[in-house]
């Protein structure tokens, strides 16, 4: 009798335990769900609670790698149109994952509470990714022999302490202080070398009597479907980069091109056809090669990263009335110095990107510069360029140029509101008054 009572008692206990386990699986703890550190809106609710969507930490972009890209642009260099468009190559680790799903942050009513909340959340996520990327420097080689020494003295300490309270004018003045410039015939040793004879006599942008506004059009993948073409064409000067095409993308990137900033790979490599391609004709060209840190112009001429001088001379011989310039490599590294001075942590010992160089070159000539999709809007799609289907988020967040540090500094200079910046993809930077930079 005792044994039968014991068996019944054990059966009831087992049934009770199984029932408890079933209920725990059926209804997970809400506190455990919120312990993952998710974003919340101003009402205290989770951003994902409003519509019941499931959380996910990454956004994977899938695409058909076998698709062929066909461009009908007259500006496109003479390459096989059945192949993806050529672009300058830097070492970039392939990252097919985006750290967030931008589509969840898109909104259209800039005055609504919900849209303001989404925009603020997206801004915080993007800034977080830039800060994270800026610190990802692990045993990187110092190929350019960078020997930067921070200037620690009382005036610098005061400047650094004030950066947290700066309205952006200090950062803008630091970019201006780099004085990124084009080389002139009178610059030694150019005044004694045959290369100097090919430099245009006319100064940069002297053909314009008045410049009221400038636009810099990035080549980012988020330019796709932006419909900013008309807005871009309203500017007096429009800057583009390398061999980024216009025709076929007019609605998104506009039709006007005033100047192209091109790196030495584009000038020197045969696949870009720099000398003959229509995309580089009838506009201003500013070509750059970094050389090594703190080298003389003579050393740079002998040991450039890529020998752009041969094709530059050919271009100037073929088009003697063209406005094709070379950017002073020493001024490029001065810009890097200013970027490192602004950034409190070490940045990559590689030259700035063409976009940041272009900003420093253009800003002294323009009352304000609108930088389009340099900092990605909610149209972020993981593509390297709007004219290519290559997926790599490293093109956006940086893996060779100190791109993340550049974009953080650019955001500090930005006078546009969050909606214009993160929903429309437009940063506006005003040229500082001379007295404010003294």
N, C-alpha and C positions, 0 to 999 in steps of 0.2 A: 504493500500500500504506500509506504514511504517512497519507494522507487518510482511508482506511477505519478505521485504528486510532484516529485522532483522533475520528472520529464515534462509534465505539463507546464511547470514554472519556467523551465528553460525554453520551451517552445514560445511561450508568451513573450519572453525577453528578446528572443531572436526576431520575432515578428515586429516588436516595437522598434528595435534598432534598424531594421530594414525600412520601416516606414519613415523614420527620421532621415535616413540617407536619401530616400526618394524625394522628400520635401526640400532638402538642402540643394539637390541638383536642379529641381524644378524652379526655385526662386533664389538666384544668386544675390549676394549682399550688395546693396547699392553703395555702401561705403567702400567696398573693395573696388567697385567700378570707378569711383571718383578719386581713388588714391593714386591714379596714374599721372596726375599733374596736368590735366587738360585745361584749355582756356575756358573762361566763363565770361558771360556778358555782364553788363552793369546791373542787371536785375538779380544776379546771383545764380542764374541757371547756366548749366553747361551749354556751350555753343551747339553741341550735337543733341541736346535734349529737346529743342524746339520742334524738330520734325521727325524724331525717332530714328535718324540714320545711324548706322553702325560706325564706330570709330575705325580708323585705319591710320597707320603711322607713316606710310609712304604711298606715293602715287607712281605706278609703273606705266610708262607710255609704250604702247605696242605699235609697231609699224611694219610694213612689208619692205624688207631690205632689198628685195629684187626689183622694186618699182624704178622705172627710169624717169629722169627729170628732163623735161624738154622746155627749153627757153627759146623764144623767138626774138629776143632782145638784140637790137643792133649794137648795143654797147658791150654785149658779151664777147670776150676774147675768142679768137678762132680756135675752138676746141671741138672735140666730138660731142655733138649735142645729145647723143644717147647715153652719155656718162654724166655723173654728178659734177657740178661746177667745181673747178679747182679753187683752192683757197690756201693761204699760207699755213704751213704746218709747224706747230710747236708741240712739245711733249705734253700730252694731256692724258691722265688716266681716264679710262672710259667709265662714265657713271650714267647708267640708263634710268636711275631712280631719281625722282624729285623728292625733296624732303617734306613736301606738303602738296595738297590738292588745291590748286589755285581756283578751280571752278566754284568751290564752295564759298569763296569770298567775293565773287562778282556781284555788283549791284549797280543800279542806274539812277536812283533818286538820291542825289548828294545831300539833300536836306532832311532826309528821314533818319530817325534814330537807329533803325536796323542797319541801314547802309553805312552810317558813321561807325557803328560797332564793328561791322564786317571789315571795313577799311582799316580800322585801328588794329584789329586782330591780325590782319594780313601784314601790315607794317611791322608789327612786333615779331612775327615769324620770319620775315625777310631779314630784318636787322639782326635777329638771332643767328640766322644762317651765315650772314656776312661776318659777324664777330667770330663765329666758330671757324669759318674758312680762313680768316685772317691769321688765326693762331695755329693752323695746321702746317707747320714748317718743321719737318723732321729730317735731319741729316742731309739737307739739300746742298749740292756742290756750289761753291762760289766761283762760277765760271768766269764772271766778269771782274774778278779781283776787287770786289767792293770793300772799301776800307772806310766805313762811316764812323765818325766819332762824334757822339752827341755833345753839344756845347752846354755844359752845365755851369752856369754862373747866375748871379742874382737876377739879371734881366730875363734870362731864359726860364728860370724857375717861376718867376712871376707870370710869364706868358703861359707856361704849362698849367699853372694853377687857375688861370682865367679861362682856359679852353672849355671847361664845363659850363661857363656862363656866357660864352661867346654866342652872338646872334648869327654867326656865319661870316662876318666881315674879316675876321682874323684868318680863317681858312682861305678865303678868296684872296686876301693880300699875300698869303704864302705862295699860292699858285702864281700870282703876278710877279712875285719876287724872283722866281726861277728864271724869268725872262727868256722863255723858249723862243728861239729866233732862227731865221734862215741865214745861211752863209752868204757873205758878200765877197766880191772880187778883191776888195781891199784887205780882207782878213789874212794875216800871215798864216801859213805859207802860200795861201791861194793866190796872192798877188804875184808870186814868182813861178807858178805852175800853170801848165796848159789848161788844167781843169777849170781854173778860175775864169778863163776867157769865155766859158760856156754859161756862166751865171747871168741871168737876166739883169739888165741895168735898172729896170723898174722895180720899185719896192713893192712888197706884198700889199695887195688890195688898193694900190694907188689909183687904179682905174675907176674906183668908186668915189664920187664927190661927197656922198653922204651915206653912212651906214646907220640904219635905225634899229635893225634886229637881225639876229643870226640864228640858224638852226643847225644842230649837229644830229645827223641821222645815224643811229647805230645800225649794225647789221644783224641785230639779235633776232632770234626766231619769233619773239613776241611782237615783231612788227607785222607779222601775218594777221590779216583781218583787223588791222587797227583802224583803217579808213581815215588815216591822218594825212593823206597826200595833199589835200587842198590846204590844210593848215600849214604844212611844211612849205609849200610853194609861196605862201604869203610873206616869207622872210626875204630880206635883201640878199643875204649870203646863206647858202646851203652847203654844208660840208658832209662828204661821204667818205667811205674807207675802202682801200684796196680795189678789188674789182666787183664790188657789190652792184648788181644790175638795177636798172630803173624800169626799162620797158618790160611790160608784162606784170609789173607790180605798182603801177601808177596810183591806183586807188589807195594803197597802203603807204607808199614811200614818196609819192610825189613825182614830179618830172624835172624839176630844176636841180642842176648841179653846178656849183660855183667852184668848189675846190675838192680835191681828193687827197687825203693823207694816205700814202702807200708805204709799206715797209720794204726793206731791201730784198726780201724774197720775191715779192711781186715784180720788182724792177729787174732782178737778175735771172730768174728762172724762166726757161724757154716756154713752159706751159702757160705762162701768163701773157706772153706775146706783147710785152710792154711797148716796144717800139712801134708796132703796127696796129694794135688794137684800137678801134674807134672810141672805146670807152675812156681812154686817157687823152683824147684830143679835144681841142677847143675849150679847155677848162684850165684852171690853175692846178698844178701838181706840187705837193710838198712831200718829198721822199725822205725817209730816215733810216739810219742804221746806228745802233747804239755804240759800237766799239766797246772797249774796256773802260772801266771806271777810272777817272783821273788821268787819262792818257792825252797826249798832245794831238793836235790835228794831223801832224806829220805821221805819228804812229798809227792813227786811225786810217789814214789813206793807205798805209802798207798792210794793215791787219784788220780790215773791216770784217764784220760777221759774214756778210755776203758782198761780193764785189759788184756793187751797183753802178760803179763809175763808168764801165764800158758801155752799158746800155743807156745810161744817162747822156753820155756824149753823143751816141748815135741818135737818140731822140732829139737832142738840141740841134744837131746837124740837119736832120730831116725837117724839123719844124723850128726854124730859127726865131720865129716871132712868138713862140709858145712861152707861157709863164710856168716854167718848170724849175723848182728850187730844191736845194738840199737843206735839211734842218741840221743845225749845229749839234753834234752829238754831245758836246760838253754841256749844253743847256738842257739836254734830256736828262742827264745824270743830276744836274742841279734841281730839276723837277723831282727826281727820285729822292734827293736829300730833303726837300720840303715835305714830301709825302711821309718819309720816315720821321721827320721832326714833328709832324702833326700826330702820327700814330705812336702810342705809348709802348707798344710791343714791337719786336723786330718784324720787319716785313721781308718778303722774298727778295733776294739779291739779284733780281732780274729787272730789266728796264720796264718803265711804265707801258701801258697799252697804247695803241694808236689813238683810242678815244680820249684818254687823259692827256696825251701829247697834243691832240687837236684842240682840246678845250683851252689849254695853256697858250697855244699859238693864236687862237681866235679871240680870246677874252679881251686883250688890250685894244682890239679894234671895234668892239661891239658894246653898245649900251647894256644889252642883255643877251644871253644865249639860252635858247631852249634846247635842252638835250633830250632827244627822243628815245625812249626805251633803253637808256643806259642802266638805270635801275629798273628791274623787270616789274611790269604791272601784273594785274591778275590774268593777263593773256599769256603768262609764262607757260610754255609748252615743252621745254626741255630741248628744243632744237638749237643747234649752234648758230645757224643763220636762217634768215627768212627765205633765202633762195636755195636752201639745201634741206634734205630730209635726214641729215645726220643728227642722232639723238645723243647728247652728252651735256649733262647739267654743269660739268666743270667749265664749259664755255661761259656760263653765267656767273658762277660763284668763284671761279678762279682756281687755277692749278699751276700756272707758270708765271704770268704777269702777277704783280701784287694787286690783283683786280678787286678783291674784297676791300682792301684798305682804300683803294681809289674811290670806290662807290660810297663807302662810309664818309670819306672826306667830302665828296660831291654832295651827299645828302645834307651835310652840315652847311654847305653854301646855298642850299636850295631855299628859295623864297616862295615857291608854289605851295598850295595847301595839299593835304594828304589825298584828297580825292583826285586832284589833277595828277599827282605823282604816282599813286598806286592803282588807280582805276584807269586813268587815261594814258599813263606812261610818259608824262612830261615833267621834267625838272627845269626850273628857271633859275639862272644865275645872273645876278646883276654885277656889272663892272663897278668896283669900288671907286670912290672919289680919291684922288691923289693924296689929299691931306689925311685921309683915314688910314693910309698905309705907311705914313712917314714914321 
